Amino acid sequence: MEQDERVRKALETLEQFVVDLAVKADKGEEYGRNLWAGIRQSGGLLQELAYYHDYGKFLSKYKVAGYTLTDVLVWQVDHFKFYMDRPQEMNRYRQERLLLESFETMLRMEKDATPFTEKMVGETGQDLP
């Protein structure tokens, strides 16, 4: 198999992986395809997705404004802690949704990281009194 064919097949596999995750996360195929389109345009996130697909964990090599996907995931879990009384809305119980939203957040950070970095620095993850 030629290099171009291997790359094409790998990209198709990753696209289907994202779409399948989106369906499992109740976000739908269209969301998955749109997210895939963004990830495919980002060399760093594409590498992170390929690594996650192959090994089931983040490579955490790619950074935006000093933050990795792992940082974003941890922030998301902390950010949603105050939803403990409403577990149906709690993303930390939905691995697929957290994963997808980590990639989506990083894509948004590539365009403008400031709103996210301000939240990450300013939020403690503690429940409101």
C-alpha positions as CSV (number, residue, x, y, z in Angstrom):
1,M,0.0,0.0,0.0
2,E,1.4,3.4,-0.9
3,Q,1.9,6.2,1.6
4,D,-1.0,8.3,0.2
5,E,-3.4,5.4,0.5
6,R,-2.3,4.7,4.1
7,V,-2.7,8.3,5.1
8,R,-6.2,8.4,3.4
9,K,-7.3,5.3,5.3
10,A,-5.9,6.6,8.6
11,L,-7.8,9.9,8.2
12,E,-11.0,8.0,7.4
13,T,-10.5,5.8,10.5
14,L,-10.0,8.9,12.7
15,E,-13.0,10.6,11.2
16,Q,-15.2,7.6,11.9
17,F,-13.8,7.5,15.4
18,V,-14.8,11.1,16.1
19,V,-18.3,10.6,14.6
20,D,-18.8,7.4,16.6
21,L,-17.8,9.3,19.8
22,A,-20.2,12.1,19.0
23,V,-23.1,9.6,18.5
24,K,-22.2,7.9,21.8
25,A,-22.1,11.3,23.5
26,D,-25.6,12.1,22.1
27,K,-24.2,15.0,20.1
28,G,-25.0,13.5,16.7
29,E,-23.1,12.7,13.5
30,E,-23.2,16.3,12.2
31,Y,-21.4,17.5,15.4
32,G,-18.8,14.8,14.9
33,R,-18.2,15.7,11.3
34,N,-17.9,19.4,12.1
35,L,-15.5,18.7,14.9
36,W,-13.5,16.3,12.7
37,A,-13.2,19.1,10.1
38,G,-11.6,21.4,12.7
39,I,-9.3,18.7,14.1
40,R,-8.2,17.8,10.6
41,Q,-7.1,21.4,10.0
42,S,-5.0,21.4,13.2
43,G,-1.7,19.4,12.9
44,G,-1.3,19.4,16.7
45,L,-4.8,18.2,17.4
46,L,-4.7,15.7,14.6
47,Q,-1.6,14.1,16.2
48,E,-3.2,14.1,19.6
49,L,-6.3,12.4,18.2
50,A,-4.3,9.8,16.4
51,Y,-2.4,9.0,19.6
52,Y,-5.6,8.8,21.7
53,H,-7.2,6.5,19.1
54,D,-4.2,4.2,19.2
55,Y,-3.3,4.3,22.9
56,G,-6.5,5.4,24.7
57,K,-4.7,8.3,26.4
58,F,-3.5,11.8,25.6
59,L,-0.1,12.4,24.1
60,S,-0.2,15.9,25.8
61,K,2.5,17.2,23.5
62,Y,0.5,19.9,21.7
63,K,-0.1,23.1,23.6
64,V,-2.2,26.2,23.1
65,A,-1.3,29.1,25.4
66,G,0.7,26.6,27.5
67,Y,-2.3,24.2,28.0
68,T,-2.5,20.6,26.8
69,L,-5.6,18.5,26.2
70,T,-5.0,16.9,29.6
71,D,-5.1,20.4,31.2
72,V,-8.4,21.2,29.4
73,L,-9.9,17.9,30.5
74,V,-9.0,18.4,34.1
75,W,-10.4,22.0,34.0
76,Q,-13.6,20.7,32.5
77,V,-14.1,18.1,35.2
78,D,-13.4,20.8,37.9
79,H,-15.6,23.3,36.0
80,F,-18.6,21.0,36.1
81,K,-18.3,19.9,39.7
82,F,-21.1,22.2,40.8
83,Y,-23.5,20.1,38.7
84,M,-23.2,17.2,41.2
85,D,-26.9,17.5,42.1
86,R,-27.8,17.1,38.4
87,P,-25.8,14.0,37.3
88,Q,-27.7,13.8,33.9
89,E,-25.9,17.0,33.0
90,M,-22.6,16.1,34.5
91,N,-20.0,15.6,31.8
92,R,-17.6,13.8,34.0
93,Y,-19.8,10.8,33.8
94,R,-19.7,10.8,30.0
95,Q,-16.2,10.1,28.9
96,E,-17.0,10.5,25.2
97,R,-18.5,14.0,25.8
98,L,-15.5,15.1,27.9
99,L,-13.1,13.9,25.2
100,L,-14.9,15.6,22.4
101,E,-15.3,18.8,24.4
102,S,-11.6,18.9,25.2
103,F,-10.8,18.8,21.5
104,E,-13.5,21.4,20.8
105,T,-12.2,23.7,23.5
106,M,-8.6,23.4,22.1
107,L,-9.9,24.3,18.6
108,R,-11.6,27.3,20.0
109,M,-8.4,28.2,22.0
110,E,-6.4,28.1,18.8
111,K,-8.6,31.0,17.6
112,D,-8.7,33.0,20.9
113,A,-7.2,31.4,24.0
114,T,-7.8,34.4,26.3
115,P,-11.4,33.6,27.4
116,F,-10.4,30.1,28.3
117,T,-7.1,30.8,30.0
118,E,-8.9,33.5,32.1
119,K,-11.5,30.9,33.2
120,M,-8.9,28.2,33.9
121,V,-6.9,30.5,36.0
122,G,-9.9,32.1,37.8
123,E,-12.0,29.0,38.5
124,T,-11.0,26.9,41.5
125,G,-13.3,24.0,40.8
126,Q,-14.8,24.4,44.3
127,D,-18.6,24.1,44.8
128,L,-20.4,27.4,45.3
129,P,-21.2,28.2,49.0
